[in-house]
């Protein structure tokens, strides 16, 4: 598994390929990349802007680097993007009433899955064996078997 992760590691750096896109200060570039992994590409939707090759993601990467170069903190950069694009731009949106469904969906799915497992187990539970026949029921069964054998032409 570690080998697979090592093979995929260069792919995460592939989005920022142009030297002109990178900041000359390595510490600021690392900060921009870390922050970019928390910003959603609005075209790809399930990728960060650091992982996306789309033009809009490149524009947002450049904007993040521009804001960092201007001296904004990580929080200020996120606030700027959040004010401009809303909760959707953040890969981890804030916990609020309007994002409750985003946060509650995994919990609800887990509870529903657990409930379905319990229902399935209850449905497949073994039923207890029937009670043994009493003397009257055994006598009646013997009569029915004898009648069926006579009907078939065999002796009882």
Secondary structure, 3 states (H helix, E strand, C coil): CHHHHHHHHHHHCCCCCCHHHCCCCHHHHHHHHHHHCCEECCCCCCCECCCCCCHHHHHHHHHHHHHHHCCCCHHHHHHHHHHHHCHHHECCCCCCHHHHHHHHHHHHHHHHHHHHHHHHHHHCCCCCCCCCCCHHHHHHHHHHHHHHHHHHCCCC
